[in-house]
Amino acid sequence: MTDKAACDRFERSLDAYLGDALAHREREAAKRHASSCPECLARLTRHDPLARFLPLSLETPSPRVTEGFWDAVRAGIERDSGDAPRRDTVAPHRVSAGFRAAFRGRRMAPFALAASLLVMVLAAVFAALAPGRIAPDTSHVSRVAPSPTRAVPWSPAVAGGSPLPQTVENVRTEDERDVQVYSMTWLDQDSAAAGHDPSQVTELILIVDAGLKL
Amino acid sequence: MLDERALIRLCRQGDQRSFEQLVALKRDKAIRVAFNIVGDEDDAKDVAQQAFIRLWGAIRGYDESMRFDPWFFKIVVNLAIDLYRRNQKRLQTIAESSTAPPEAGGSSLDAGPSVPAADVVFMRRELRGIFNRLAAQLGPAQRAVFTLKEIEGVETDEIASILGIRESTVRNHLMQARRILREGLRRWYPEYAKDFTR
């Protein structure tokens, strides 16, 4: 809709506008009018073709863009502000998350990462050589003050089987040395496909202590 | 609805309902400014959302004696420029890969005295495509300055503050941006520049 008085004002100020002699407020008022008045915009673009872009200032985002906008902002805020507490808590879904997810999240302690890599490599070797129970003689190891069971990240692609729970225990030997015992089990692909069969479960126990004689 | 100053004060106290209202108040302009810099509506939406998320984290430190818009739009513009820089190579490749734009090259924009209102809507849509194509020739700072000065009507000193550059540099970017856009209009859209060349 055009306003005759506003058009007249615009016409009178056009020379000053083009000569950049208007104060900022007057210049912006002239631009706002031209943006919404095709006649005055046409007058202006005869002198300045870039004035054709003035109506872009009246654009509003499409509903596709504004739909769910606040929900996304709120989710982003909650995600950002929720980072710190989650770092100290092992949520259930984190325990069962795969190796890649744990690695990407950088929530795994370096020691646990190194140890689990070692365990996985050895597990793959043992699995290839001898299916069935593989366990060292641990009769001389007294299990005292075991730590709560923790999950060890596991990559089925490395071991070639279906993952089952793994544990780590802090153990003190008879000669008073503290070691860590990693235990893990898995099913081979065929057994896993057929359903869980305990007789087909392969178990590996690994005692991590460079000085320990098995 | 509370006025802007009161809303901001409540936001600084951690009131998320007030923040929702503040987002509603600033959303369209934030998306529009970002859109004029990044040239893609979805990217503009991402930029604006990210800006509001950052705003929530920073608003407690906002000095209420300062004007809010320049302070907030500094976040929007800088995020948009960062994204535009990342996308610029791709955008330039698209812009340089053809000599005439397929979607708008054969069209003519007649902004004469008897343009019906329905055509104005169509013209704006067409105008948006032309601006995006021509603005792809601009550097990030030139594009941001042109958007803020010519489209949003922000004063030169505020633009300098938003972009962290001197006012003389703002004027220089504006001059360069206008020259590049004018040349682009003449080259690719002579129908749009014909009045100017008479």
Interface residues (C-beta under 8 A of the other chain):
Chain A: H24 R27 E28 K31 R32 P38 E39 L41 A42 T45 R46 H47 D48 P49 L50 R52 F53 L54 P55 L56 S57 L58 E59 T60 P61 S62 R64 V65 T66 F69 W70 A72 V73 R74 G76 I77 D80
Chain B: Q16 E20 V23 A24 R27 D28 I31 R32 F35 N36 E41 D42 A44 K45 A48 Q49 Q50 F52 I53 W56 G57 L109 A111 G112 P113 V115 V120 M123 R124 L127 R128 F131 E150 I151 E152 G153 E155 R178 L181 R182 L185 Y192 A193 D195 F196 R198
